[in-house]
Amino acid sequence: MSELRPAAETALSQCLNLQSDESCAIVTDDEREPIGEALYEVASEITDDAVVVRYPPGETHGGEPPAPVAAAMADADVVLAPTTKSLSHTRARTEANEAGARVATLPGITETVFTTGLDADYESIAAHCAAVREQVADADAVRVTAPAGTDITFDVADRDWLSDTGIVHESGMMSNLPAGEVFISPASADGTFVVDGTMMPHGLLDDGETLSFEVEDGLVTDVSDDEIRATIETAADEVGDAAHNLAELGIGTNVAVTDLVGSVLLDEKAGGTIHIAIGDDAGIGGDVEAPIHLDGIIREPSVYADGDPVELPTVHGA
């Protein structure tokens, strides 16, 4: 528990800004209980109105929690949800935000990811997000290259850049934790991207191992990996080309993440990396709905906004 405490303090004090006169609900499940208990311990020292609500792990990401859990979320000022399956895209989370709660979801969180991604200065991460957005905000096109073979250009002229800073201080706000990225759903894209970091179902790739994707007119047209190709094709049987949609370009801004660990939730936030996603973008400013959202992390990228180099936050040079 002592190893988890600094991260719990960061989450409750810096990220959620829990106050002594507020209520706090920690929502967890049987597989994430130590993280839930660490958060509850810190919350109960800040406010007398703290509860921990535990239930069996959900079956799918986006599955609704039991009714008593949803009720506790809607009745709290602050909600933190370290769970096996994501509560981010649930009615329970939406209704809690609509009731005024500040919500942080921690889907699939592990103790390693919790301590690595949250033992960080989130005010600094917010500043890194602002610095990146200032460089890309007015660009019509963003090009990304990387040593493993990535060379892809995104049409972003009519889309808005968003930030995930981890600072959730206003009523009705929500964020993932760990946080730290600037991202956009591009209108289109063309080129090649080569993942050499982390991507499910493989997790952290071995040195020299890569996954290659060809993109034409905003659609992924060729995939080097059989498992990922099968996942996309299965989704395409349901929604057609939406499953092939080039959904996201994200730039990591969390400089506390010094090494990739195999968790997409954490690794996509690593400063000095970018990630590209396939599938659904309806929740991040796009208009494509699909039953998949597959993120792949790319190491050592160079990013250009309308031809100008973008300075990326890194551990040694942010």
PEVEN-V922060 format. One record per helix or strand of 3 or more residues. SS is the DSSP state (H for helix, E for strand). FROM is the first residue (numbers start at 1). LEN is the number of residues. Records with the same first field share a line. If there is no record, write none. Layout:
BEGIN
SS: FROM-LEN / FROM-LEN
END
This chain:
BEGIN
H: 2-14 / 33-14 / 67-8 / 91-8 / 111-8 / 122-15 / 226-19 / 264-4 / 282-3
E: 24-6 / 50-6 / 78-6 / 102-6 / 141-6 / 151-5 / 162-3 / 174-3 / 181-4 / 188-8 / 211-6 / 219-5 / 245-8 / 274-6 / 293-6 / 301-5
END
